[in-house]
């Protein structure tokens, strides 16, 4: 992978870690990268499939009781 700029410290890194996506209504979005040292300072992305499964399980438990 090519070097990227860390979204936290603005330094170039040769080992970029994907930490998020920024969506924009007026233009294409962009991908946020971080250096390995700052990668853990970003919130973990939410998995929409896991979130939907959890909501379905919760609904089933509500209707079962």
N, C-alpha and C positions, 0 to 999 in steps of 0.2 A: 504494500500500500504506500502511496505517496505521503509525504509529510503534510501535516495539517496544523492549524493554529488552535491552541487550547482556548476554549471559551471562558475559562476562569482566569488564567494568567497571561494570555495573549502571546505565549511563547510558542515557537515552532517545535513540534514533536515528531520524531520518526516512528513512534509507536502510538498512533492515535487510537482512542477508545470512543466509539459512538455512544453519545449520552442523550441524544434527543433530536427531535425534528421541530422546526419552527414553521408554522403554516401561515400563509398570507393570503388575503382576499384579492389584493391587487396584483400580485406577482407570484411566481413560483416560490415554494418554500425552500428552506435550506436545512442542511444537516449540521448538528452541533457535535463537535469533537472535543475531547479533553486529553490532556497528557495523563499517563497512568497514575501519577501522584495525586491529581485532582479528581479522578473519575469517581471516587467514592463520595465526593462532596455534592454530587448531583442526585436528585431523587430518582429512584428506580422507576422505569416506565411501567405503566399499568397495562396488563395484558387484558384486552377487551374480551377475549374468549373465556378466560378464567373468571372474569367479573360476571359475565352472563351466566356461566355455570353456577356460580355461587348464588346469584339471585334466583335462579330456577330451583335450586335445592332449598333455599329459604322459603320460597312460595309453597313448595310441596309439603314442607314441615308445617307451615301455617294451616294449610287446608286439611292435613291429616289429623290435626289436633282439634 
